[in-house]
Amino acid sequence: MLSVDHVHHVPRHIVAVSAFVTNQQGHVLLVKTHRRSDTWELPGGQVEEGEPLDKAVVRECLEETNVTIQPKGITGVYYNAASHILTVVFYGEYVSGTIQIQPEEIQEAKFVALHESNIDAYITRPHFQSRTLDAMAKSSMVPYESWTVNPHELLGRVGD
């Protein structure tokens, strides 16, 4: 029996996605937002209710930068305990598009010749640096699947 002191709370977390995208020259797509203008970061944002993560990362990249990507796998999962935000980072292959920013949210977007040696010049926040460095390594990509059940149907899979 539960004690009177124990109250069950439904967890309230935000799920977000971001994409590590490189162009044909191997340059990384970075954005600078109005909210975090002190740093560059990977494009991304919140997942909408009921939206598969792979579709969300494609949508966010397109909305923020006008760049179409193809997700290839997950390079890391990160949790911000202060804001209760779970972020899933995808490795995304550049498909098409010329950079055009969404000016309400994005200040600037560009492809950068990003390396461990110059990451501090672009990405100033340590939690954004760690997820970018993990994505640069690409050695730990894991697959992602989305399903519906009753009947069971695979909606999508990335990581093959």
Z-matrix of the N, CA and C atoms (Angstrom, degrees):
N
C 1 1.448
C 2 1.534 1 109.23
N 3 1.322 2 116.03 1 137.16
C 4 1.454 3 121.25 2 179.43
C 5 1.519 4 110.26 3 -76.17
N 6 1.318 5 114.38 4 143.39
C 7 1.462 6 118.32 5 176.37
C 8 1.520 7 109.44 6 -74.05
N 9 1.313 8 115.46 7 161.21
C 10 1.465 9 121.23 8 178.87
C 11 1.523 10 110.41 9 -64.49
N 12 1.347 11 116.04 10 -28.04
C 13 1.464 12 120.28 11 -179.03
C 14 1.526 13 112.68 12 -71.73
N 15 1.352 14 116.65 13 -20.03
C 16 1.463 15 119.64 14 -176.48
C 17 1.531 16 109.94 15 -86.06
N 18 1.298 17 115.81 16 118.93
C 19 1.465 18 121.53 17 176.86
C 20 1.514 19 107.31 18 -120.06
N 21 1.314 20 116.54 19 128.55
C 22 1.464 21 120.49 20 179.72
C 23 1.529 22 109.45 21 -84.87
N 24 1.319 23 115.52 22 128.10
C 25 1.463 24 121.43 23 177.15
C 26 1.514 25 108.74 24 -115.19
N 27 1.305 26 115.56 25 136.25
C 28 1.458 27 120.24 26 174.80
C 29 1.521 28 107.54 27 -73.38
N 30 1.342 29 117.66 28 127.67
C 31 1.471 30 119.07 29 -179.37
C 32 1.530 31 111.26 30 -61.93
N 33 1.309 32 115.02 31 142.04
C 34 1.463 33 121.53 32 176.79
C 35 1.520 34 107.47 33 -122.70
N 36 1.315 35 115.29 34 101.06
C 37 1.455 36 121.15 35 178.94
C 38 1.514 37 108.91 36 -123.62
N 39 1.297 38 115.06 37 151.28
C 40 1.462 39 121.09 38 172.45
C 41 1.523 40 106.63 39 -100.13
N 42 1.312 41 116.29 40 134.09
C 43 1.457 42 121.03 41 174.84
C 44 1.524 43 107.36 42 -105.94
N 45 1.324 44 115.03 43 128.89
C 46 1.464 45 121.29 44 -179.66
C 47 1.523 46 109.02 45 -128.94
N 48 1.308 47 115.43 46 161.38
C 49 1.465 48 121.97 47 176.65
C 50 1.517 49 108.42 48 -132.65
N 51 1.319 50 115.45 49 154.37
C 52 1.459 51 120.11 50 170.13
C 53 1.518 52 107.98 51 -146.03
N 54 1.332 53 114.87 52 164.76
C 55 1.460 54 119.73 53 -173.73
C 56 1.519 55 111.19 54 -128.65
N 57 1.320 56 114.99 55 131.44
C 58 1.461 57 122.29 56 169.99
C 59 1.525 58 105.06 57 -95.15
N 60 1.330 59 116.10 58 106.64
C 61 1.468 60 122.31 59 -174.58
C 62 1.516 61 109.52 60 -120.40
N 63 1.326 62 116.12 61 132.67
C 64 1.461 63 120.12 62 174.51
C 65 1.523 64 109.35 63 -118.59
N 66 1.326 65 115.40 64 148.27
C 67 1.465 66 120.29 65 176.10
C 68 1.535 67 109.75 66 -90.67
N 69 1.325 68 116.67 67 -172.48
C 70 1.469 69 121.71 68 -177.47
C 71 1.524 70 112.52 69 -61.60
N 72 1.324 71 118.35 70 -25.76
C 73 1.462 72 122.21 71 179.50
C 74 1.540 73 112.29 72 -88.04
N 75 1.337 74 116.69 73 -1.77
C 76 1.457 75 120.58 74 -178.88
C 77 1.512 76 114.01 75 84.31
N 78 1.340 77 117.26 76 9.93
C 79 1.460 78 121.23 77 178.52
C 80 1.529 79 109.45 78 -80.74
N 81 1.332 80 116.51 79 146.80
C 82 1.464 81 123.49 80 -174.51
C 83 1.525 82 110.25 81 -96.25
N 84 1.328 83 116.15 82 135.34
C 85 1.458 84 121.97 83 177.51
C 86 1.530 85 109.26 84 -78.09
N 87 1.335 86 116.22 85 120.77
C 88 1.462 87 122.45 86 178.19
C 89 1.524 88 109.92 87 -125.53
N 90 1.333 89 115.21 88 151.84
C 91 1.462 90 121.10 89 176.10
C 92 1.519 91 109.08 90 -127.58
N 93 1.327 92 114.87 91 155.26
C 94 1.464 93 122.19 92 172.33
C 95 1.525 94 105.61 93 -122.20
N 96 1.334 95 116.03 94 121.81
C 97 1.461 96 120.44 95 -177.98
C 98 1.527 97 110.70 96 -95.38
N 99 1.324 98 115.60 97 162.73
C 100 1.465 99 120.37 98 175.38
C 101 1.526 100 110.13 99 -67.47
N 102 1.337 101 117.68 100 -36.57
C 103 1.473 102 121.71 101 -177.56
C 104 1.523 103 112.72 102 -70.02
N 105 1.333 104 116.20 103 -31.18
C 106 1.471 105 120.93 104 -177.86
C 107 1.529 106 108.69 105 -128.65
N 108 1.299 107 116.39 106 62.31
C 109 1.463 108 120.92 107 -174.15
C 110 1.531 109 113.22 108 -75.21
N 111 1.333 110 117.43 109 -3.50
C 112 1.463 111 121.07 110 178.43
C 113 1.531 112 112.64 111 -84.60
N 114 1.321 113 117.61 112 -3.84
C 115 1.467 114 120.59 113 -176.01
C 116 1.517 115 111.27 114 -148.03
N 117 1.317 116 114.46 115 155.99
C 118 1.463 117 121.78 116 166.99
C 119 1.520 118 105.99 117 -91.82
N 120 1.318 119 116.96 118 157.83
C 121 1.461 120 121.36 119 178.89
C 122 1.519 121 110.20 120 -155.67
N 123 1.314 122 115.53 121 170.85
C 124 1.459 123 120.95 122 176.55
C 125 1.524 124 108.85 123 -73.70
N 126 1.334 125 118.23 124 143.75
C 127 1.462 126 119.50 125 178.05
C 128 1.522 127 110.67 126 -65.52
N 129 1.328 128 115.97 127 147.34
C 130 1.456 129 120.30 128 178.71
C 131 1.504 130 111.65 129 164.08
N 132 1.330 131 115.02 130 -173.49
C 133 1.452 132 119.40 131 -179.38
C 134 1.504 133 111.01 132 174.08
N 135 1.324 134 115.31 133 -167.13
C 136 1.460 135 121.58 134 -175.89
C 137 1.519 136 112.12 135 -73.24
N 138 1.322 137 113.35 136 145.43
C 139 1.462 138 122.10 137 174.81
C 140 1.528 139 107.43 138 -83.29
N 141 1.320 140 116.25 139 134.52
C 142 1.460 141 119.99 140 178.09
C 143 1.519 142 109.81 141 -79.86
N 144 1.317 143 116.42 142 154.62
C 145 1.461 144 121.19 143 -178.16
C 146 1.526 145 110.45 144 -56.02
N 147 1.342 146 115.97 145 127.47
C 148 1.457 147 122.03 146 178.61
C 149 1.512 148 114.96 147 80.41
N 150 1.319 149 118.23 148 1.02
C 151 1.465 150 122.05 149 -176.37
C 152 1.529 151 110.70 150 -88.45
N 153 1.322 152 118.22 151 127.93
C 154 1.467 153 120.14 152 174.12
C 155 1.532 154 110.29 153 -62.29
N 156 1.326 155 116.95 154 144.31
C 157 1.458 156 121.52 155 -174.91
C 158 1.525 157 112.56 156 -60.80
N 159 1.339 158 117.29 157 -40.02
C 160 1.462 159 119.63 158 -179.32
C 161 1.525 160 111.53 159 -65.71
N 162 1.323 161 117.02 160 -34.50
C 163 1.474 162 120.20 161 176.89
C 164 1.532 163 110.13 162 -71.83
N 165 1.337 164 116.51 163 -36.34
C 166 1.463 165 120.75 164 -179.50
C 167 1.523 166 111.50 165 -64.50
N 168 1.330 167 117.10 166 -41.74
C 169 1.467 168 119.53 167 -177.76
C 170 1.534 169 110.46 168 -68.94
N 171 1.320 170 117.37 169 -35.34
C 172 1.471 171 120.73 170 175.88
C 173 1.528 172 109.28 171 -65.34
N 174 1.328 173 116.78 172 -45.73
C 175 1.470 174 121.53 173 -179.20
C 176 1.530 175 111.05 174 -62.44
N 177 1.333 176 116.60 175 -47.50
C 178 1.469 177 120.18 176 -178.23
C 179 1.530 178 111.76 177 -61.45
N 180 1.317 179 116.91 178 -43.50
C 181 1.474 180 120.44 179 178.76
C 182 1.529 181 110.45 180 -61.04
N 183 1.315 182 115.87 181 -45.46
C 184 1.460 183 120.57 182 -179.16
C 185 1.532 184 110.64 183 -64.83
N 186 1.344 185 117.05 184 -45.01
C 187 1.471 186 120.13 185 -179.74
C 188 1.522 187 112.23 186 -62.53
N 189 1.323 188 116.79 187 -43.15
C 190 1.457 189 119.98 188 -174.21
C 191 1.518 190 114.04 189 -80.40
N 192 1.345 191 117.40 190 -32.68
C 193 1.473 192 119.82 191 -170.55
C 194 1.524 193 115.20 192 -128.04
N 195 1.340 194 118.15 193 -10.33
C 196 1.455 195 122.81 194 -174.18
C 197 1.529 196 112.11 195 69.36
N 198 1.322 197 117.45 196 18.43
C 199 1.462 198 122.22 197 179.12
C 200 1.526 199 108.44 198 -104.30
N 201 1.323 200 115.99 199 128.67
C 202 1.462 201 122.05 200 176.32
C 203 1.525 202 108.94 201 -92.04
N 204 1.336 203 115.62 202 131.63
C 205 1.464 204 120.66 203 -179.01
C 206 1.527 205 110.61 204 -124.05
N 207 1.328 206 115.06 205 164.12
C 208 1.459 207 122.70 206 171.90
C 209 1.526 208 107.11 207 -120.80
N 210 1.351 209 118.19 208 110.77
C 211 1.470 210 119.44 209 178.89
C 212 1.529 211 110.69 210 -63.44
N 213 1.340 212 116.23 211 139.09
C 214 1.467 213 121.21 212 -177.54
C 215 1.516 214 113.22 213 -117.43
N 216 1.312 215 117.87 214 -12.26
C 217 1.457 216 121.58 215 -179.66
C 218 1.510 217 109.86 216 160.20
N 219 1.317 218 115.45 217 170.75
C 220 1.455 219 122.03 218 -179.58
C 221 1.518 220 108.89 219 -97.60
N 222 1.329 221 115.99 220 131.78
C 223 1.472 222 120.38 221 179.19
C 224 1.520 223 111.86 222 -100.41
N 225 1.319 224 118.10 223 -13.75
C 226 1.455 225 120.18 224 178.32
C 227 1.514 226 112.50 225 177.90
N 228 1.343 227 114.47 226 159.30
C 229 1.459 228 122.80 227 176.74
C 230 1.523 229 106.48 228 -128.31
N 231 1.334 230 117.37 229 130.34
C 232 1.459 231 122.48 230 -171.04
C 233 1.524 232 109.70 231 -133.37
N 234 1.321 233 116.14 232 143.01
C 235 1.459 234 120.86 233 -177.93
C 236 1.518 235 110.62 234 -123.64
N 237 1.322 236 116.95 235 126.83
C 238 1.455 237 123.54 236 174.34
C 239 1.525 238 106.83 237 -97.42
N 240 1.333 239 116.58 238 102.77
C 241 1.462 240 121.93 239 -174.99
C 242 1.524 241 112.57 240 -67.80
N 243 1.328 242 117.95 241 -27.45
C 244 1.466 243 120.89 242 -179.79
C 245 1.529 244 111.42 243 -71.22
N 246 1.323 245 116.30 244 -39.43
C 247 1.467 246 120.96 245 -177.15
C 248 1.524 247 113.64 246 -104.39
N 249 1.324 248 116.96 247 -3.87
C 250 1.473 249 121.95 248 -178.39
C 251 1.521 250 111.53 249 58.69
N 252 1.334 251 115.16 250 46.19
C 253 1.463 252 120.64 251 179.74
C 254 1.522 253 108.83 252 -113.83
N 255 1.318 254 115.68 253 123.22
C 256 1.458 255 122.85 254 174.71
C 257 1.524 256 106.83 255 -100.57
N 258 1.330 257 116.83 256 119.00
C 259 1.463 258 121.31 257 -178.33
C 260 1.521 259 110.13 258 -112.76
N 261 1.319 260 115.55 259 129.67
C 262 1.460 261 123.01 260 176.51
C 263 1.520 262 106.97 261 -107.84
N 264 1.334 263 116.12 262 122.52
C 265 1.460 264 120.81 263 -178.94
C 266 1.527 265 109.17 264 -101.40
N 267 1.319 266 115.39 265 127.52
C 268 1.458 267 122.90 266 178.44
C 269 1.526 268 110.09 267 -104.44
N 270 1.322 269 115.64 268 147.53
C 271 1.456 270 120.73 269 164.98
C 272 1.519 271 104.93 270 -86.12
N 273 1.322 272 117.32 271 124.67
C 274 1.456 273 120.94 272 -177.78
C 275 1.506 274 111.27 273 -121.82
N 276 1.308 275 115.37 274 134.44
C 277 1.461 276 121.09 275 176.63
C 278 1.524 277 109.00 276 -88.00
N 279 1.324 278 117.13 277 131.75
C 280 1.461 279 122.08 278 175.88
C 281 1.529 280 108.56 279 -63.40
N 282 1.340 281 116.78 280 130.81
C 283 1.460 282 121.71 281 177.73
C 284 1.522 283 110.29 282 -109.46
N 285 1.344 284 116.47 283 -52.95
C 286 1.467 285 119.84 284 -177.68
C 287 1.522 286 110.12 285 -166.44
N 288 1.313 287 114.45 286 171.94
C 289 1.458 288 120.77 287 174.15
C 290 1.512 289 113.22 288 111.77
N 291 1.319 290 114.52 289 147.70
C 292 1.447 291 123.49 290 173.20
C 293 1.519 292 106.87 291 -108.81
N 294 1.319 293 116.62 292 137.00
C 295 1.464 294 120.00 293 -175.03
C 296 1.524 295 111.37 294 -58.92
N 297 1.326 296 114.41 295 123.96
C 298 1.467 297 124.08 296 170.57
C 299 1.514 298 104.93 297 -140.38
N 300 1.318 299 117.38 298 120.11
C 301 1.459 300 120.41 299 -174.77
C 302 1.517 301 112.76 300 -82.39
N 303 1.326 302 114.72 301 159.45
C 304 1.458 303 123.56 302 170.58
C 305 1.532 304 105.50 303 -92.24
N 306 1.329 305 119.10 304 98.35
C 307 1.468 306 121.31 305 -168.20
C 308 1.527 307 115.54 306 -63.65
N 309 1.335 308 118.72 307 -21.03
C 310 1.466 309 120.08 308 179.00
C 311 1.526 310 110.84 309 -66.71
N 312 1.326 311 117.19 310 -32.23
C 313 1.458 312 121.62 311 -175.04
C 314 1.531 313 113.13 312 -114.12
N 315 1.325 314 116.46 313 -36.50
C 316 1.464 315 121.80 314 -171.63
C 317 1.526 316 110.40 315 -106.06
N 318 1.341 317 116.49 316 130.66
C 319 1.471 318 121.60 317 175.46
C 320 1.520 319 110.87 318 -82.62
N 321 1.330 320 114.75 319 -41.86
C 322 1.463 321 120.14 320 -173.05
C 323 1.527 322 108.78 321 -158.05
N 324 1.318 323 115.99 322 150.59
C 325 1.463 324 122.20 323 174.12
C 326 1.514 325 107.91 324 -144.78
N 327 1.322 326 115.91 325 142.37
C 328 1.460 327 119.24 326 178.38
C 329 1.525 328 110.11 327 -164.70
N 330 1.333 329 114.17 328 160.58
C 331 1.456 330 121.03 329 171.92
C 332 1.526 331 107.40 330 -88.24
N 333 1.333 332 116.33 331 132.82
C 334 1.458 333 122.52 332 -174.53
C 335 1.524 334 109.76 333 -125.84
N 336 1.332 335 116.80 334 139.60
C 337 1.467 336 121.47 335 171.95
C 338 1.530 337 106.60 336 -75.51
N 339 1.319 338 116.19 337 84.80
C 340 1.460 339 122.73 338 -172.72
C 341 1.522 340 110.89 339 -95.57
N 342 1.330 341 115.33 340 132.28
C 343 1.466 342 122.16 341 178.89
C 344 1.523 343 107.98 342 -139.80
N 345 1.324 344 116.04 343 165.61
C 346 1.470 345 119.88 344 175.64
C 347 1.527 346 111.28 345 -55.82
N 348 1.324 347 116.30 346 -33.64
C 349 1.468 348 120.54 347 -176.31
C 350 1.527 349 113.76 348 -72.69
N 351 1.345 350 118.41 349 -22.47
C 352 1.471 351 119.35 350 -178.40
C 353 1.536 352 113.40 351 -120.63
N 354 1.308 353 117.54 352 8.13
C 355 1.474 354 119.84 353 -175.62
C 356 1.525 355 112.24 354 -60.90
N 357 1.341 356 117.11 355 -34.47
C 358 1.482 357 120.84 356 179.55
C 359 1.524 358 112.54 357 -61.63
N 360 1.305 359 117.78 358 -28.40
C 361 1.465 360 121.41 359 -179.67
C 362 1.535 361 111.42 360 -71.37
N 363 1.324 362 117.48 361 -21.49
C 364 1.463 363 121.56 362 -177.83
C 365 1.531 364 111.97 363 -110.73
N 366 1.313 365 116.17 364 -54.46
C 367 1.466 366 120.47 365 -173.55
C 368 1.527 367 107.99 366 -102.98
N 369 1.336 368 115.60 367 106.07
C 370 1.460 369 120.81 368 -172.50
C 371 1.528 370 113.49 369 -93.77
N 372 1.294 371 117.85 370 -16.85
C 373 1.470 372 120.48 371 -178.88
C 374 1.529 373 109.86 372 -93.27
N 375 1.347 374 117.29 373 128.14
C 376 1.463 375 120.41 374 -173.21
C 377 1.529 376 114.64 375 -61.28
N 378 1.325 377 118.23 376 -34.60
C 379 1.469 378 118.59 377 -179.58
C 380 1.538 379 111.22 378 -71.47
N 381 1.327 380 118.03 379 -28.88
C 382 1.464 381 120.22 380 173.99
C 383 1.530 382 110.59 381 -75.18
N 384 1.333 383 116.36 382 -34.22
C 385 1.469 384 120.05 383 177.36
C 386 1.521 385 111.43 384 -63.77
N 387 1.337 386 117.63 385 -45.71
C 388 1.469 387 119.85 386 -175.90
C 389 1.519 388 111.60 387 -63.03
N 390 1.331 389 117.73 388 -41.78
C 391 1.469 390 118.92 389 -179.93
C 392 1.528 391 111.53 390 -70.03
N 393 1.338 392 117.19 391 -31.64
C 394 1.465 393 120.58 392 177.60
C 395 1.522 394 110.65 393 -71.11
N 396 1.320 395 116.84 394 -43.44
C 397 1.469 396 120.25 395 177.91
C 398 1.528 397 111.49 396 -63.28
N 399 1.335 398 117.37 397 -39.86
C 400 1.468 399 120.33 398 175.90
C 401 1.523 400 110.46 399 -60.79
N 402 1.322 401 116.33 400 -43.03
C 403 1.466 402 120.48 401 -179.81
C 404 1.528 403 111.22 402 -67.04
N 405 1.332 404 116.91 403 -35.66
C 406 1.470 405 120.70 404 178.73
C 407 1.524 406 110.29 405 -62.81
N 408 1.333 407 117.13 406 -33.07
C 409 1.469 408 121.45 407 -179.39
C 410 1.531 409 111.36 408 -69.52
N 411 1.323 410 117.42 409 -33.66
C 412 1.469 411 124.12 410 177.55
C 413 1.531 412 114.62 411 53.76
N 414 1.306 413 119.01 412 -1.34
C 415 1.458 414 120.27 413 -174.93
C 416 1.519 415 112.71 414 -77.42
N 417 1.330 416 116.90 415 -14.14
C 418 1.452 417 118.89 416 -174.56
C 419 1.527 418 113.02 417 -114.82
N 420 1.329 419 118.25 418 29.61
C 421 1.461 420 119.96 419 -179.53
C 422 1.524 421 110.09 420 -66.13
N 423 1.329 422 114.65 421 138.86
C 424 1.458 423 120.59 422 176.58
C 425 1.522 424 108.80 423 -123.14
N 426 1.321 425 116.91 424 153.21
C 427 1.463 426 119.40 425 179.76
C 428 1.530 427 112.36 426 -72.14
N 429 1.318 428 115.02 427 163.47
C 430 1.461 429 122.76 428 174.55
C 431 1.520 430 107.56 429 -136.24
N 432 1.322 431 116.34 430 133.18
C 433 1.464 432 121.68 431 175.83
C 434 1.524 433 108.96 432 -126.35
N 435 1.335 434 115.81 433 147.94
C 436 1.465 435 121.28 434 170.14
C 437 1.527 436 107.30 435 -122.87
N 438 1.320 437 115.04 436 138.50
C 439 1.462 438 122.19 437 -175.28
C 440 1.518 439 110.93 438 -131.87
N 441 1.307 440 115.31 439 157.18
C 442 1.451 441 122.10 440 162.93
C 443 1.525 442 104.70 441 -119.69
N 444 1.316 443 116.79 442 151.44
C 445 1.465 444 119.66 443 -179.55
C 446 1.523 445 110.15 444 -122.47
N 447 1.307 446 114.21 445 160.85
C 448 1.479 447 123.02 446 -178.64
C 449 1.514 448 112.38 447 60.55
N 450 1.287 449 122.72 448 65.36
C 451 1.464 450 125.61 449 4.11
C 452 1.541 451 111.19 450 -85.48
N 453 1.305 452 115.47 451 161.62
C 454 1.463 453 120.48 452 179.14
C 455 1.526 454 109.58 453 -72.40
N 456 1.319 455 115.21 454 125.01
C 457 1.457 456 120.03 455 179.64
C 458 1.520 457 109.00 456 -145.55
N 459 1.323 458 115.72 457 126.19
C 460 1.446 459 121.25 458 176.33
C 461 1.523 460 108.25 459 -74.58
N 462 1.344 461 116.43 460 120.29
C 463 1.460 462 121.30 461 179.73
C 464 1.521 463 111.41 462 -85.48
N 465 1.320 464 116.83 463 -33.58
C 466 1.451 465 120.17 464 -179.75
C 467 1.507 466 111.63 465 -175.64
N 468 1.319 467 115.74 466 155.62
C 469 1.460 468 122.12 467 177.44
C 470 1.515 469 108.65 468 -145.45
N 471 1.321 470 116.39 469 134.25
C 472 1.450 471 122.02 470 171.19
C 473 1.524 472 107.27 471 -124.75
N 474 1.306 473 115.62 472 148.51
C 475 1.454 474 119.40 473 177.31
C 476 1.511 475 114.08 474 119.47
N 477 1.293 476 118.06 475 9.80
C 478 1.471 477 120.59 476 177.89
C 479 1.505 478 110.98 477 -97.37
